[in-house]
């Protein structure tokens, strides 16, 4: 397979992520699946445990603001030839690394078990009865890293391979679909959507408009009973027009109203009553425009 690196004028974090994923798939094709760190019963590997036990809960990457103020300092980290777009990729990678590191340290020190999944639309499985992967399969070993750290940090923000999970309905609760940032393309969704909760992919961005149509197709006559929950910061571009026109109940952590915003974020609170999701009195409905 001939993989062409995107030119600088095409470069975006999403484009570069897709390019790197193709490169890594090519480099790892036919690799021995038994290679890599075995995952312990608590979900951690010995290598990760050694690293996390040495890690301090500092707010790392303090040099990032300095780089923003004075890009000449990039010489110090040997990125003198980076274009402005590539510099933004560097900043995004640093942000991703900081978030991943913080989550891992918190989870480890709180004794939270973890599960490892690998993106796979053709062989999804390995979850729990109450939380089932729709486009991933559980793995028993963590594969060794191939390529640069920057490659792997960049891949963490790729939306097309966001892992999607389904929590099936029970006698007391309707189902919940966790879409992450996926556009749901090519996924086979369940049909038990009556009264379900669905998280809005990518903060309700119009780039993921396809996801709403796919859910509506799977839900069929239950589309109007679905509740969409959208988490976001203050954005003038989100939510997109498709999110605003879906015939379902909508709840946002923060709404956009006539180019302004709600005064503060809200915590969306829901509870179950007679087999349905009910909005808490302190939670407001979506008023986005």
C-alpha positions in Angstrom: 0.0 0.0 0.0 1.4 3.4 -1.0 0.6 5.9 1.8 1.1 9.6 0.8 1.9 12.0 3.6 -0.5 15.0 3.5 1.0 18.3 2.4 1.5 21.2 4.9 -1.4 23.2 3.4 -3.7 20.2 4.1 -2.4 19.5 7.5 -4.8 19.3 10.4 -4.8 17.2 13.4 -7.6 15.0 12.0 -5.9 14.5 8.6 -2.5 13.8 10.2 -4.1 11.3 12.6 -5.6 9.3 9.7 -2.3 9.3 7.9 -0.5 8.0 10.9 -3.0 5.3 11.6 -2.6 4.0 8.1 1.2 4.0 8.6 1.0 2.2 11.9 -1.4 -0.4 10.4 1.1 -1.0 7.6 4.1 -1.3 10.0 2.3 -3.7 12.3 0.6 -5.9 9.7 1.4 -9.6 10.3 3.0 -8.9 13.7 3.0 -11.6 16.3 0.0 -10.9 18.6 1.8 -12.5 21.6 4.3 -9.7 21.6 3.7 -7.0 24.2 3.1 -6.5 27.9 0.6 -8.9 29.4 -2.3 -7.2 31.2 -2.8 -8.1 34.9 -6.1 -8.9 36.5 -6.5 -5.3 37.6 -6.0 -4.1 34.1 -2.6 -2.6 34.5 0.7 -3.9 33.0 4.0 -4.2 35.0 5.6 -1.6 32.8 2.8 0.9 33.4 2.8 0.3 37.1 6.5 1.0 37.3 6.0 4.2 35.4 3.0 5.4 37.4 4.6 4.6 40.8 7.4 7.0 39.8 5.1 9.7 38.5 4.3 12.7 40.6 0.9 14.4 40.3 2.4 17.6 39.0 0.6 19.8 36.4 3.2 18.9 33.8 4.1 20.7 30.5 4.5 24.1 32.1 6.6 25.1 29.2 3.6 25.2 26.9 2.7 28.8 27.7 6.3 29.9 27.1 6.2 28.3 23.6 3.0 30.3 22.9 4.6 33.6 23.9 7.9 33.0 22.2 8.1 30.5 19.4 11.8 30.9 19.2 11.9 28.6 22.2 10.9 25.8 19.9 14.6 25.7 19.0 15.2 24.3 22.4 13.1 21.2 21.7 14.5 20.9 18.2 11.4 21.9 16.2 12.9 25.0 14.5 11.6 24.0 11.1 7.9 23.6 12.1 5.3 25.6 10.3 2.6 27.5 12.3 0.2 24.6 11.5 2.7 22.0 12.7 3.3 24.1 15.8 -0.4 23.8 16.6 -0.1 20.0 16.1 2.7 20.1 18.7 0.6 22.0 21.2 -2.4 19.6 20.6 -0.1 16.6 21.2 1.2 18.2 24.5 -2.4 18.8 25.6 -3.4 15.2 24.8 -0.4 13.9 26.7 -1.2 16.0 29.7 -4.8 14.8 29.8 -3.9 11.1 29.4 -1.2 11.3 32.1 -3.6 12.9 34.6 -6.3 10.4 34.0 -3.9 7.4 34.2 -2.4 8.6 37.5 -5.8 9.3 39.1 -7.1 5.9 38.1 -4.1 4.0 39.3 -3.8 5.7 42.7 -7.6 5.2 43.3 -7.3 1.5 42.5 -9.6 1.7 39.6 -9.4 -1.4 37.3 -9.0 -0.7 33.6 -9.9 -2.6 30.5 -8.0 -2.4 27.2 -9.8 -2.3 23.8 -8.6 -2.1 20.2 -10.7 -0.5 17.5 -12.4 -3.1 15.4 -15.7 -2.9 13.6 -15.6 -6.5 12.4 -14.9 -8.2 15.7 -16.5 -6.2 18.4 -16.7 -7.8 21.9 -15.2 -8.4 25.2 -17.1 -5.9 27.3 -19.4 -6.4 30.2 -23.1 -7.3 30.0 -24.0 -3.8 31.1 -21.5 -2.0 28.8 -20.8 -3.5 25.4 -18.4 -2.3 22.8 -19.8 -1.7 19.3 -16.6 -1.1 17.4 -13.8 -2.5 19.6 -12.5 -5.8 20.9 -10.9 -6.5 24.3 -7.2 -7.3 24.2 -5.0 -9.3 26.6 -1.7 -7.6 25.8 -0.6 -4.1 25.3 1.3 -3.9 22.0 4.8 -2.3 22.0 4.8 1.3 20.7 6.0 1.6 17.1 7.2 5.0 15.8 7.6 8.2 17.7 5.7 9.3 20.8 4.3 12.2 18.8 2.6 9.7 16.4 0.7 8.1 19.3 -0.3 11.4 20.9 -1.7 12.6 17.7 -3.7 9.5 17.2 -5.5 10.1 20.5 -7.6 12.9 19.0 -8.6 11.0 15.9 -12.5 10.9 15.9 -13.2 8.2 13.3 -11.9 5.5 15.6 -13.5 6.7 18.8 -14.8 3.7 20.8 -18.6 3.4 21.0 -20.3 1.6 23.9 -23.9 0.5 24.4 -25.5 0.0 27.8 -28.6 -2.2 27.1 -32.0 -1.4 28.7 -33.1 -3.2 31.9 -36.5 -3.6 33.5 -35.9 -0.3 35.3 -33.7 1.7 32.9 -33.8 2.4 29.1 -30.5 2.0 27.2 -27.6 4.4 26.9 -25.4 4.9 23.8 -22.0 6.4 24.4 -20.9 7.8 21.1 -17.6 9.6 22.1 -16.5 11.5 19.0 -17.6 8.9 16.5 -19.7 9.6 13.4 -21.0 6.0 13.8 -20.2 5.3 10.1 -20.4 1.6 9.4 -21.6 0.6 12.9 -24.4 -1.9 13.5 -26.5 -0.3 16.2 -29.0 -2.0 18.5 -32.7 -1.4 18.0 -33.7 -1.1 21.7 -33.8 2.7 21.6 -37.2 3.4 23.2 -36.5 6.1 25.8 -32.7 5.8 25.4 -30.0 8.3 26.3 -27.5 9.1 23.6 -24.4 11.3 24.0 -24.0 13.9 21.2 -20.8 13.1 19.3 -18.0 15.7 19.2 -20.0 18.2 21.3 -22.8 18.3 18.7 -20.5 19.4 15.9 -21.9 19.5 12.4 -19.0 17.4 11.2 -20.7 14.4 13.0 -24.2 15.1 11.6 -24.3 11.6 10.1 -24.5 10.1 13.6 -27.9 11.6 14.2 -29.3 10.1 11.0 -27.8 6.7 11.8 -29.3 6.7 15.3 -32.7 7.8 13.9 -32.6 4.9 11.4 -31.8 2.4 14.1 -34.4 3.9 16.5 -37.2 4.0 13.9 -40.4 5.0 15.6 -38.6 5.6 18.9 -36.7 8.6 17.6 -38.9 11.1 19.4 -38.4 9.3 22.8 -34.6 9.6 22.7 -32.8 12.1 25.0 -29.6 13.6 23.6 -27.0 14.9 26.0 -24.4 17.3 24.8 -21.3 18.3 26.7 -19.3 21.3 25.6 -17.4 24.4 26.5 -18.2 27.9 25.1 -18.2 27.5 21.3 -19.8 29.8 18.7 -19.7 27.0 16.1 -21.4 24.2 18.1 -23.9 22.8 18.2 -24.4 22.4 14.4 -27.7 22.8 12.6 -28.5 19.1 12.5 -28.3 18.8 16.3 -30.7 21.7 16.6 -33.3 20.0 14.3 -33.4 16.4 15.6 -36.9 15.5 16.8 -35.7 14.5 20.3 -35.4 15.9 23.7 -32.0 17.7 24.1 -29.9 18.6 27.2 -26.6 20.6 27.2 -24.0 21.3 29.8 -23.9 24.8 28.3 -26.1 26.3 25.6 -25.4 28.9 22.9 -28.1 31.5 22.5 -27.9 34.3 19.9 -24.1 34.2 19.9 -24.1 34.4 23.7 -23.9 31.7 26.3 -25.6 30.5 29.4 -24.2 32.1 32.5 -22.5 28.9 33.7 -22.3 25.2 32.9 -24.9 22.9 34.4 -24.5 19.3 35.6 -27.1 17.3 33.7 -28.9 15.1 36.2 -31.3 12.4 35.3 -33.0 9.6 37.2 -35.2 6.7 36.4 -38.9 6.6 37.1 -41.3 3.9 35.9 -38.8 2.7 33.3 -38.1 6.2 31.8 -35.3 8.7 32.2 -36.6 11.8 34.0 -34.9 15.2 34.1 -34.0 16.5 37.6 -35.8 19.8 38.4 -32.4 21.6 38.6 -31.5 20.6 35.0 -32.6 22.9 32.2 -33.6 21.8 28.7 -31.5 22.8 25.7 -32.2 26.4 24.5 -29.4 26.5 21.8 -30.0 28.7 18.8 
